[in-house]
């Protein structure tokens, strides 16, 4: 099992920045990649960014150029730096982790609220 604990959410004005953190523990050797997803009220959860064990990254089109995902392997922590935030970025953000051969994330954090005011 893998445990994921997010932190860093909050309230920010449009154009501002926030950094989310996700600390992983447990059987982290089994993890192939980690990422962030978000879910706004009344909407489906969407994948925002992922990072593989070798550092390769991918982003949803809506956040590309504004968000940056990174990881600190020594701390077993993944970060999401969010710049130029927009009101439409308001959502609960979830950290997730996927094992090799899994098609979808296997583990999820509890979520952290990000609210962007206009």
Secondary structure by P-SEA (a helix, b strand, c coil): cbbbbbcbbbbbccccbbbbbbbbccccccccccccccccccccccccccccccbbbbbcccccccbbbbbcccccbbbbbbccccccccccccccccccccccccccccbbbbbbcc
